[in-house]
Amino acid sequence: MKLGAFEELVLLAVGVLGEDAYGVTIKEILKEKTKKNPSIGALHSALYRLEEKGYLEASEGGATSERGGRRKKYYRLTSHGIKVLEEANELRMAFSREVPGLNLKPSS
């Protein structure tokens, strides 16, 4: 598994957004959840890399007048993308359990 921290956040954002996962909505949820504002260039680079790795699949939506006739590119997690997220979480949790004094509680 080769997955950077930002790539992991992008995959999580796509998973949360479901059928509404495209550039702008992914950027918005990342900003909301991380309190950071990723550049659209960095986001598109990550989306491209994740698609190349087989973690995401992309499809084009219909053209809209609000976008000057351009189509939105929608993303969805592949089964491989879901598996890599599960592996990343397992690794993080296993490491965390070994940190003395760290008392992790499930979020509600």
C-alpha positions as CSV (number, residue, x, y, z in Angstrom):
1,M,0.0,0.0,0.0
2,K,1.4,3.4,-1.0
3,L,-0.9,6.1,0.2
4,G,0.0,9.6,1.3
5,A,-1.8,11.4,4.0
6,F,-3.5,13.9,1.6
7,E,-4.4,11.1,-0.7
8,E,-6.1,9.2,2.2
9,L,-8.1,12.3,3.0
10,V,-9.2,12.6,-0.6
11,L,-10.3,9.0,-0.7
12,L,-12.2,9.5,2.6
13,A,-13.9,12.6,1.1
14,V,-14.9,10.8,-2.0
15,G,-16.4,8.0,0.1
16,V,-18.3,10.4,2.3
17,L,-19.7,12.3,-0.7
18,G,-20.9,9.3,-2.6
19,E,-22.5,10.2,-5.9
20,D,-21.9,13.9,-5.3
21,A,-18.0,13.6,-5.3
22,Y,-16.5,15.9,-7.9
23,G,-13.7,18.5,-7.6
24,V,-15.6,21.4,-5.9
25,T,-17.5,19.2,-3.4
26,I,-14.4,17.3,-2.5
27,K,-12.5,20.5,-1.9
28,E,-15.3,21.9,0.2
29,I,-15.5,18.8,2.5
30,L,-11.7,18.7,2.9
31,K,-11.8,22.4,3.9
32,E,-14.7,21.7,6.3
33,K,-13.2,18.6,8.0
34,T,-9.5,19.6,8.0
35,K,-9.8,23.4,8.5
36,K,-7.3,23.7,5.6
37,N,-8.0,24.9,2.1
38,P,-6.2,22.7,-0.4
39,S,-5.5,24.2,-3.8
40,I,-7.6,22.9,-6.7
41,G,-4.3,22.0,-8.4
42,A,-3.1,19.8,-5.6
43,L,-6.6,18.2,-5.4
44,H,-6.7,17.4,-9.1
45,S,-3.2,16.0,-9.0
46,A,-4.2,13.7,-6.1
47,L,-7.4,12.6,-7.9
48,Y,-5.4,11.8,-11.0
49,R,-2.8,9.8,-9.0
50,L,-5.6,7.9,-7.1
51,E,-7.3,7.1,-10.4
52,E,-4.0,5.8,-11.8
53,K,-3.4,3.6,-8.8
54,G,-6.9,2.1,-9.2
55,Y,-8.3,3.5,-6.0
56,L,-10.8,5.8,-7.8
57,E,-12.9,5.6,-10.9
58,A,-14.1,8.7,-12.7
59,S,-17.1,9.3,-14.9
60,E,-18.4,12.5,-16.6
61,G,-21.7,14.0,-15.7
62,G,-23.9,16.0,-18.1
63,A,-22.9,19.5,-19.3
64,T,-24.4,22.4,-17.5
65,S,-24.9,26.0,-18.5
66,E,-23.5,27.2,-15.2
67,R,-20.2,25.6,-16.1
68,G,-20.1,27.0,-19.6
69,G,-21.2,23.7,-21.1
70,R,-18.4,21.8,-19.4
71,R,-19.0,18.4,-17.8
72,K,-18.3,17.6,-14.2
73,K,-16.0,14.7,-13.5
74,Y,-17.4,12.5,-10.7
75,Y,-15.3,10.1,-8.7
76,R,-16.1,7.0,-6.8
77,L,-14.1,4.6,-4.6
78,T,-13.2,1.3,-6.2
79,S,-13.1,-1.9,-4.2
80,H,-9.3,-1.5,-4.2
81,G,-9.7,2.0,-2.8
82,I,-11.9,0.7,0.0
83,K,-9.4,-2.0,0.8
84,V,-6.5,0.5,0.9
85,L,-8.5,2.7,3.3
86,E,-9.2,-0.3,5.5
87,E,-5.5,-1.2,5.5
88,A,-4.4,2.3,6.3
89,N,-6.9,2.5,9.3
90,E,-5.7,-0.9,10.6
91,L,-2.1,0.2,10.5
92,R,-2.8,3.5,12.2
93,M,-4.8,1.8,14.9
94,A,-2.2,-0.9,15.5
95,F,0.5,1.8,15.8
96,S,-1.7,3.9,18.1
97,R,-2.3,1.1,20.5
98,E,1.5,0.9,21.1
99,V,1.8,4.5,22.2
100,P,2.2,4.6,26.0
101,G,-0.4,6.8,27.7
102,L,-2.5,7.3,24.5
103,N,-6.1,6.6,25.4
104,L,-8.0,6.5,22.1
105,K,-11.8,6.5,22.4
106,P,-14.2,5.8,19.6
107,S,-15.8,9.0,18.3
108,S,-19.5,9.3,18.6
